[in-house]
């Protein structure tokens, strides 16, 4: 099965919110999430709006506003998110174009059955489970635009030699 870009962004946004220390209290801006996942802000706004309309997110405007989960991450399933984000409930639309096999074809039924089984299987995974990946946990606590944590020398303000992001010794001498 293939999920669309909208569903992908919905899952990423919910995973990001679900991985926070206090997911139902932690507020995240759409802009911060867009930067975190390197996706267009305008796309993520549409996703957040839809998830808010469907009761998965609480959205608030203004200073201190942003997004947070409307329910616990344990109570939201991946299958539920896809049902909200994916358009329609069938894989193919046999009515969009006149089909000479209409009424005699078993393909639509087979594909719809497979899609239902796909979503049923994804109902076995909660947002809390998929949001517990170590890499995502690490990303959550890295704030875009935060100062570089590498040590700097007090006199020059430059990174200290030997710090993880310092230049090689030969290049460091040339730039001083």
C-alpha positions in Angstrom: 0.0 0.0 0.0 1.1 3.5 -0.6 0.2 6.5 1.6 0.0 10.0 0.2 2.2 13.0 1.3 -0.6 14.4 3.5 -0.8 11.2 5.5 3.0 11.1 5.8 3.1 14.6 7.2 0.2 13.9 9.5 2.0 10.8 11.0 5.3 12.7 11.3 3.6 15.6 13.1 1.7 13.4 15.5 4.8 11.3 16.2 6.7 14.5 17.0 4.0 15.7 19.4 3.7 12.2 20.9 7.4 11.9 21.6 7.4 15.0 23.8 7.9 14.5 27.6 4.3 15.7 28.3 2.5 15.2 24.9 -0.8 16.6 26.0 0.7 19.7 27.6 3.7 20.4 25.4 2.9 23.0 22.7 4.8 23.0 19.4 4.4 25.6 16.7 3.7 24.5 13.1 6.8 26.4 12.0 9.1 24.6 14.4 7.7 21.2 13.3 8.1 22.2 9.6 11.7 23.2 10.2 12.3 20.0 12.2 11.1 17.8 9.3 12.3 20.0 6.5 8.8 20.3 5.0 7.0 23.3 3.6 5.2 25.3 6.3 2.1 25.8 4.2 1.7 22.1 3.8 2.0 21.4 7.5 -0.5 24.1 8.3 -3.1 22.3 6.2 -2.3 19.0 7.9 -2.5 20.5 11.4 -5.8 22.1 10.5 -7.3 18.8 9.3 -6.0 17.0 12.4 -7.5 19.7 14.6 -10.8 19.4 12.8 -10.8 15.7 13.4 -10.1 16.0 17.1 -6.6 14.6 17.1 -4.9 18.0 17.9 -5.8 21.1 19.9 -4.7 24.2 18.0 -4.3 27.6 19.5 -3.4 31.0 18.0 -1.4 33.9 19.4 1.5 34.2 21.9 2.1 30.8 23.5 -0.1 29.1 20.9 0.6 26.1 18.8 -0.3 22.5 18.6 -0.7 19.7 21.2 -2.3 16.3 21.2 -6.0 16.3 22.0 -5.9 12.8 23.4 -3.2 10.6 24.9 -0.7 9.1 22.4 -1.7 5.7 23.7 -5.3 6.2 22.5 -4.4 7.3 18.9 -3.7 4.5 16.4 -1.8 4.7 13.1 -4.9 3.2 11.4 -7.1 6.0 12.8 -4.7 8.7 11.6 -4.7 7.2 8.1 -8.5 7.0 8.0 -8.6 10.7 8.8 -5.8 11.7 6.4 -6.4 9.5 3.4 -9.2 10.5 1.1 -12.0 8.0 0.6 -12.2 4.4 1.9 -11.4 2.5 -1.3 -8.2 2.0 -3.3 -9.8 2.5 -6.7 -12.9 4.4 -7.9 -14.7 2.4 -10.6 -17.2 5.1 -11.1 -14.8 7.9 -12.2 -14.5 6.4 -15.6 -16.9 4.1 -17.4 -15.6 0.6 -17.1 -16.7 -2.2 -19.4 -16.1 -4.7 -16.5 -18.5 -2.9 -14.1 -20.5 -5.4 -12.1 -18.4 -8.4 -13.3 -15.0 -7.5 -11.9 -13.7 -8.8 -8.6 -10.7 -6.5 -8.4 -12.3 -3.6 -6.5 -13.6 -5.9 -3.8 -10.2 -7.6 -3.5 -8.4 -4.2 -3.2 -10.9 -2.8 -0.8 -10.6 -5.9 1.4 -6.8 -5.6 1.4 -7.0 -1.9 2.3 -9.3 -2.7 5.2 -6.9 -5.4 6.4 -4.0 -2.9 6.1 -5.8 -0.3 8.2 -6.8 -3.0 10.7 -3.2 -4.1 11.1 -2.1 -0.5 11.7 -4.8 -0.2 14.4 -2.5 -2.5 16.4 0.1 0.3 16.7 -0.4 3.3 18.9 1.1 6.7 18.4 3.0 6.2 21.7 4.6 3.1 20.3 5.8 4.5 17.1 7.0 7.8 18.7 9.4 6.0 21.0 12.3 5.7 18.4 15.6 6.9 19.9 16.4 9.1 16.9 13.1 10.9 17.1 13.6 11.3 20.9 17.0 13.0 20.1 15.4 15.3 17.5 12.7 16.4 19.8 15.2 17.9 22.3 17.2 19.6 19.6 15.6 23.0 19.1 16.0 24.7 15.7 18.2 27.8 16.1 19.5 26.8 19.5 23.1 27.7 20.2 25.8 25.1 19.4 26.5 23.1 22.5 30.2 22.7 21.7 32.5 24.4 24.2 33.9 27.8 23.2 37.0 29.5 24.5 36.3 32.5 26.8 38.8 34.9 25.1 37.9 34.5 21.4 34.4 32.9 21.6 35.6 30.4 19.0 35.1 26.7 19.4 37.8 25.1 21.5 40.3 22.8 19.7 39.2 19.2 20.1 35.5 20.0 20.4 33.4 17.8 18.2 32.7 20.6 15.6 36.0 22.3 15.6 38.0 22.7 12.4 41.0 20.5 11.6 44.2 21.8 13.3 45.7 23.0 10.0 42.6 24.9 9.0 42.1 26.3 12.5 45.6 28.0 12.4 44.9 29.6 9.1 41.6 31.2 10.2 43.0 32.8 13.4 
